[in-house]
Amino acid sequence: MEYIRVTKENLEEEHICCAISNNKDVQVSSKKAWLSDRFDEGLVFLKSAERGKCFIEYIPAEYAWNPINAAGYMYIDCLWVSGSFKGHGYSGELLNECIKDSKEKGKKGLCILSASKKKPFLSDPKFLSYKGFKVCDEADNGIQLWYLALEKTEKIPSFKECAKHPHIDEKGYVLYYTNQCPFNAKYVPVLEETAKKNNIAFKAVKIDSRTEAQNAPTPVTTYALFFDGEYVTNEQMNDKKFLKLANGS
């Protein structure tokens, strides 16, 4: 497989989300704006040259938009291979490129979010275990931080205290999200409108800075839904899924 590294120079030309055909879609533009601000912080976005959902996105952990302690590590935002690209070893190829790059940059290791059982939009724990990753921390909601050491070190990553016990004081549905995921630009307004029409208590909290993200009350900051203070899910929802959840069915 041939891969392309997306940079500031080619960002506008490259198609970064192949679930969305229109490159000018608000979802794509919001994601590209988010990426553009991260490149100077060391973010790497490597994708297949052939159009499809096959890419890896990673950044020095000090700049990650997650509440973790992982100085000297590389944090993988997303490793995504789907559709016809599955089953060809591309996940391993992308991960190997990240490992090679991280070693060249003198990183202690890699870290990434997952769970004991596969969750939507999180890396498969079976794949991570097969590749030598180990669990180094776990939050009360089952979200785990995994790591792969690239050198001998006693310093392993961990969640910040604010993320270990995901809980907020507000009632009703509260959604924390960022523009790291392109789909939020479309579907968060859909939930807001759906909640309003159905008299459902709902509040969307957009995380706009790394500082806010690194102090969020949840390990997953791209999309974290709470209800009456308790964490519910990191699975993105359309109006039908949200109403089904809100109606308890």
N, C-alpha and C positions, 0 to 999 in steps of 0.2 A: 504494500500500500504506500502511495506517495502522500506526504503530509505537507501542509502549508502552515507556517507560523504567522498568525495575524498580528500586525503591529499598527502603530499610529499611521504609518505611511500607506498601508493597504486596507485599513479597516473599512473605509467607505465602499471599497470595491468588492470585498469578500462577503459571501453569504454565510452568516454565522448560525442561523437557526433554520434548519431545513424542514421543520414542522410548519413553518410560516413561509409561504411562497413569495409574498411581496416584501422585497427588501426595504421598502419605505414604510412598512407597517409600524404603528406606534410602539408595538412590542419590541421590534428589532431596533428601532431608533433609541428607545430607552436603554436597552442592553448595551448598544454601542457607545452611548454616552457614558455609561457606567464603566465599561471597559477602557475607554479612552483616558479616564481619570486614574486608572490603576496601572497602566503600562509603565509610568515613571517610577512606580513603587516595586517594579520587578515582576508584574503579572505576566504569565505566559499562556497564550491560547493557541493550542496546536490542533488542527483539524484535518480531516481527510481532504485531499485535493478533489476527489470525486464527491459530488454533492450528496450529502446524507448525514444522518445523525451519528457522527463518529468524531469525538473530540475529547481533549483533556484541557482543563483550566487549573492553573496553580499559581501560588504567590508566596513569597516569604511570610512565614507565620506571624511575624510582628505586624504585618499589614493586613492580615486576614480579617474579614468582617464576621468574626465569631468570637465569643468570650472564652478564649483558650490561653493557657500559658505554654508557649512552645518556642521560646527564643532559640534561634539557630536552626530551626526546622523549616521545611517547605510544607505548606498546607495545600492540599488538593481540594479546590472548590467543587469540582465536578469531573467525573470520568464517565463518559456517556457513549455507549455503543448500542444501537437498537436497529430494529427492522432487519433488512437483508444483510446488514453488516455483522450481525451476531454469529458467533460460532466459527469465526475465521482467525481468531487469535489477535484481533486488532486491539482489544483492551490491554493485552500483554505488551504489544508493541508500543502503545501510547504510554503505558506505565514505565516501560524500559527507557523511553526517551526522557521522561521526567526524572527517573533515577540517575541517568547519565548526566543530565543537566545539573541536578542538585549536587552530585558529587563534585562536578567541575566548579561549582560555586561554594564548595566547602561546607555544605549543610550536614548537620548531625543525622538527619533522617527525614522521613515524610510522615505526615499525619493527615487523617481524613475522618469524616463522620460516617457512622454506620449504626447497626443495631444487631442484637443477637439473632433476630429473624429479619428477613428482607423487608424493608419499608419503602414506600414509593419515594422516588427521587433521591434515595440514599444508596451508596455502594453496597453491593452484595457481600455479606460477611463471608460467605463460602469462598468467593474469589479472593478476598483480602487475605483470608487464612492460608489459602493455597499459595499465595505470593509471599508469605512470610510475615504478614502484618500481625500484630498482637493488640489486644485491648489494653489501653492504659488508663481509662477512666470511663465512668458511666453515670449518667444523670438519673434522677428518680423516674423519669418518663421512659426509660429504656434506650434513649439515644446514647451511643457509645463513641468514644474517641479511640481510634486505632492508630498505631504507629509502626513504622518500619525503620529500624536503626541502620544507618549507613556507616557508622563508626562507633567505637566503644565509648559509651557515655552513661553516667548515672542520672543525667537530666532527661527525664522522659516527659512528654506532654501531659497536660491535665486541663480539666475545665476550671474556669474561674468559679468562685463560690456562687455568684449570681445565677449561673447556669446549671449548677448541680441539683437544685431543687426548684424546677420551673413552676412558678406560681406568681400571680398578680392579685392585687386587691380589688380590681374593678369587677362589677357584675355584668352579665350579658356576654355577648360574643365580642372578643377583642382579637384583632388580627395584627400581628407584627410582620412586616415584609420589607424587602428592599428591591431595587431595580436590577439586582444581580440576575434574577430570573426574568426573562423577557415576558412571560405570560402574565405576570402581575399587572403590567400596564393595561391589559385588557380586562382581566377577570376580577381584579379588586373593585373597580367601579361597578361591575355587574353585581357583585355581592352587596355593595353599598345600596344600590338601587333596589335589589330584591328584598333586602332587609327593611328598607323604608316602605315599600309597597305592602309588606306583610306585617308591619308593626313589630319587627324583631329588633331587640336591642343589639346594636352592632356598631363597632368603632374600629376603624382602620388606622394603625399607627405606622407611618412610613419611616423607616430608619434611613436617615440621610447622610450619616457620617460614620467613619470607622470607629470613632470614640463611642458613639451610641451603640453600634453593633457589638463592640467588645465589652459592653456593660449591659447587654440585653438579658432579660430573664428567661432565656431559652438558648439551648445549644445551636438550634437551627434558626438562623435569622432570615433566610430567604423567604420563609413562609411558616409562621407558627400561629395556630389558632387556639385561643383559650375560651373557656366558657365558665362563667362565675368563678373566675380565678384559677381554674384548673386547666392544664394543658390538654388539648384534644387531639390535634393532628398536625402533620407537616404536609399533608396531601392537598394539593391545590384543587379548588372546587369551582364548578360552574353553578348556575342558579339552581338547577335541579338537585344536584348533590347537596347543596347547602340547605335547601328546603327540606330534603329528606332527613338530614341531620337534625335540623331545628324542630321538625315535627316528631322526632324520636322514632322514625320508621326505618 
